[in-house]
Amino acid sequence: MTAMEEVSRLGVKSQEYQKILKYLSNEVARSLEEQPVRVSQQKEDANNHIGQEYIKTGLKLPETLRAQLFHDVYDEVFGYGPIQVLLDDAEITEVMVNGPKQVFIERNGKLIKTNVTLENDSHVIRIIERIVQPLGRLIDPDHPTVDARLPDGSRVNAIIPPVAIDGPSITIRKFSKEKLTVEQLIEFGSMTPELADFLQACVASRLNIIISGGTGSGKTTLLNILSGFIPEEERIVTIEDAAELQLRQEHIVRLETKHAGVDGQGAVTIRDLVRNSLRMRPNRIVVGEVRGGEALDMLQAMNTGHDGSMTTLHANTPRDGLSRLETMTLMSGIDFPIRVVREQIASAVDLIVQQSRMRDGSRKITQVTEIVGMEGDTVVMNDLFKFEEKPGVDPLGKVEGELKPTGIRPLFEHRLVIAGFKLKPEVYGVNIAEMLAANRRPSRRGR
């Protein structure tokens, strides 16, 4: 059987196909060094190069297989090789390469192993280099980790030996081109209409809000939604490691951190940007995520007239979120007594919204907690809404439960009223009709 017959019979999975793909990719890359493609007509010029090199091979593959070959060569030369098809799939939210033979994806909240493979560790490293080099970043044994952002906004983390023991790894959190709406989150069961009304009132009334949650729980998505409630006339400064927020307001200044150069100089951190933002006359400061000493600067901003600021942090419960905030504040290098740190937190933060990733992969708001103040050395908190999960799952494998108000009215309710939001008692779980009915029932005394 000839090589061409082998390719035709077994298709893209055959070794012969992979050899042809590698050969054509190398030849096209070589020809591009002599005659680069025009950026404005990259696809057309690239296909011309691929077609010319294909003719030279003398191959006459079936049309469908030839089209697939051209597509794969294009991805290999201009894209990210075999994983490009995963990045092009709108239903895939994350791509994880655990070495050349283990490529996983996240789809609909579930981790799935794909049949996509790469040649070897060198192939994985070539893709990493293709990602980071246009960004002026370096990855090598002396600099074995890198965080980057693809042109479409997707976040990339790559790590190679010697710190990656089993071989190079790539993790790509895809950037959603479509901004989710609050109506969609309600439809997905992530929040209730009553909670949506409550959070909108809180944002518009300039409460300082922290979104707490684990990795991949949907914190940035929720921050996007809540930021959309900020009035149009306000000046917003957003600060992120990798720009993901998709605010639609007109008056926005977007800031993004800068990594150090090869010489280790020139880094601009979240903390640098938070400090700088205070001199930019913001009405609101929205920080994508606090991870270190910038927490102190954020708290001080919240305490000095920048009401309505928002950020996210990694924690599994609101109480854990406060502990994380304490720890990060102490990372600022300023030696505060712990009571002073807690007083800063209690006076700065109004609300913690807990976002969680459930057992079935869905994302939900599971707790909304008010920061009441201090009692001794303890920050006092009140749960306003809480998700009550039922045992087991429904016939479709979905977690069952209900996000319910606890019946407690927040102490900051007067701020909502002043801002023009008079929420119905039912939002807080108070059923006026039942209370009136109970008062009308005849007493049993004297019978």
C-alpha angles and dihedrals in degrees: 000000000000124000090251092051089048091052092046092050100044100026125198094347095062121104090232091057091051091050091051090046092052093045094049092045091053093046093048091048089051093049090050090060088062097039113020118204122249111253091223091055101028097138095048095044092045093052089050090055092046091048092051093050091045091054090053091059092060090224120150105192124175111274096251092049092045090052090050090049092052090048093050093047090051091051091047095050102033105018137038100287120239093355092059091085088057092050090051092054107097092203093060113087101179137023120201122188110194095181127312098301101041116065117163132184137194115229124169089351094304127114112230130182111228131209090237113120138177127216101249144313091293090058091053091049091050090056091048090051091049088054098048105033097070087053092055092247128137131216122181138126090285092049101030100164133058138175116202144157126235119227090260091055098258114147119238131194119184130180130180138183140320088043093033098066098190097043139283119329134198128195118187121186103198121229113236111228091199118068112223116233129221088247090059092050088052090049091050090052094244092126140358126248089247092054090047090055090047095050092046089054091048093052095045090047089057100246116165107244133191121195111209126192149123128272112298093007094125101260095143092047091053091046088054091052095047092045087057088067092064109111117256096239095062125097110236127195114195121197122193143158089226117012107248105139114107104197116174099202118115102229103062132136112196118204127186131187122251124219122225118268125244088279091057093248134112101045118155112198134200088255092054090051095047090053092046092048091062088067093052097074096244123182088197134020115203115188116192092216138343115219107158146356092343086080088078092052090047092051092048090050090051089050096048105058103292095114118170095043119150138194143155134235138181114260138123099224136018090252090051087049091059090049090051090049090052092050094047092048090055088051088069089084095242112121103227122169108251091243090058090050091051092048089053090051095045093051096042106042121064103173140018118201113198115212118192139185108226130217091263093053095256121132121229141167102248102175139017112193132186120216103226102181140262130321108184106312094335129096107229118221135185123203109226098176129017135181113234108203120205122220117265127000137278123259090275092054094254124143112252125214145103135252104225135181112244094222093249117127112218119247088231092061090110089062090057091050092049088052090054100262114125102174121200116256088242089070087068093043096261111137106202093185092057092046092052091046090051091051091052095054112109117250118248093216116117094023 
